[in-house]
């Protein structure tokens, strides 16, 4: 697999997780469940998924990676 394919595959995995977390959060919002242990868990999941996704994108676009063929 090429570097670009690896990047796309992992980015897709991360965005799927972020989408799932956001969907669960929206379900709780629709049900007016904005507190309690389930809300805290989903809120943390969504936060962490977003952080993993943005960290990966920022890591991959860093100019000092030394791989001139990597996606930017």
Backbone torsions as a table, in degrees:
resi	resn	phi	psi	omega
1	UNK	NA	140.6	-179.3
2	UNK	-78.8	166.8	177.9
3	UNK	-59.2	-41.2	179.4
4	UNK	-64.2	-42.6	178.0
5	UNK	-63.1	-41.9	177.7
6	UNK	-60.1	-45.7	179.2
7	UNK	-58.9	-50.7	-178.1
8	UNK	-61.7	-42.2	-179.3
9	UNK	-61.4	-50.0	-178.1
10	UNK	-68.5	-39.4	177.3
11	UNK	-61.3	-39.6	178.8
12	UNK	-64.6	-43.2	176.9
13	UNK	-57.5	-44.4	-178.4
14	UNK	-67.4	-40.4	-178.7
15	UNK	-71.7	-31.1	175.6
16	UNK	-64.4	-42.1	178.4
17	UNK	-65.1	-43.1	177.9
18	UNK	-62.3	-42.4	179.0
19	UNK	-63.1	-42.3	179.0
20	UNK	-63.3	-43.1	179.1
21	UNK	-64.4	-42.6	179.8
22	UNK	-65.5	-39.5	177.7
23	UNK	-62.1	-43.5	178.0
24	UNK	-63.8	-38.6	177.8
25	UNK	-63.9	-43.0	179.4
26	UNK	-65.0	-34.5	176.1
27	UNK	-62.2	-44.0	178.9
28	UNK	-65.9	-39.6	178.0
29	UNK	-62.5	-43.8	178.5
30	UNK	-61.5	-32.1	180.0
31	UNK	-88.5	5.2	-179.2
32	UNK	58.4	35.6	177.3
33	UNK	-105.7	80.2	-174.6
34	UNK	-103.7	19.0	176.7
35	UNK	-154.4	172.4	179.3
36	UNK	98.3	174.8	-174.9
37	UNK	-63.7	-37.1	179.3
38	UNK	-65.9	-42.4	177.3
39	UNK	-62.1	-45.1	-179.8
40	UNK	-60.6	-42.6	-179.8
41	UNK	-65.0	-47.5	-179.2
42	UNK	-66.7	-39.6	178.0
43	UNK	-60.5	-44.4	178.9
44	UNK	-66.8	-41.8	178.3
45	UNK	-59.3	-47.3	-178.8
46	UNK	-64.0	-42.9	178.6
47	UNK	-60.8	-49.3	-178.1
48	UNK	-64.7	-40.4	179.1
49	UNK	-63.0	-41.6	177.6
50	UNK	-63.3	-44.1	179.4
51	UNK	-62.7	-42.2	178.3
52	UNK	-62.4	-43.2	-178.2
53	UNK	-65.1	-50.3	-178.3
54	UNK	-67.5	-36.3	177.3
55	UNK	-62.2	-43.3	178.7
56	UNK	-62.7	-45.6	179.4
57	UNK	-62.7	-42.8	179.5
58	UNK	-67.1	-39.0	178.3
59	UNK	-62.7	-41.6	-177.6
60	UNK	-72.3	-23.4	-178.1
61	UNK	-98.3	5.1	179.9
62	UNK	-64.9	129.3	-176.5
63	UNK	-70.4	-15.9	-176.8
64	UNK	-97.3	18.9	-179.2
65	UNK	-70.9	-24.9	178.0
66	UNK	83.5	2.1	179.3
67	UNK	-110.7	98.7	-176.7
68	UNK	-72.7	-12.0	-179.8
69	UNK	-96.2	-3.1	-178.3
70	UNK	-75.5	151.1	177.7
71	UNK	-64.1	146.8	179.3
72	UNK	-119.2	NA	NA
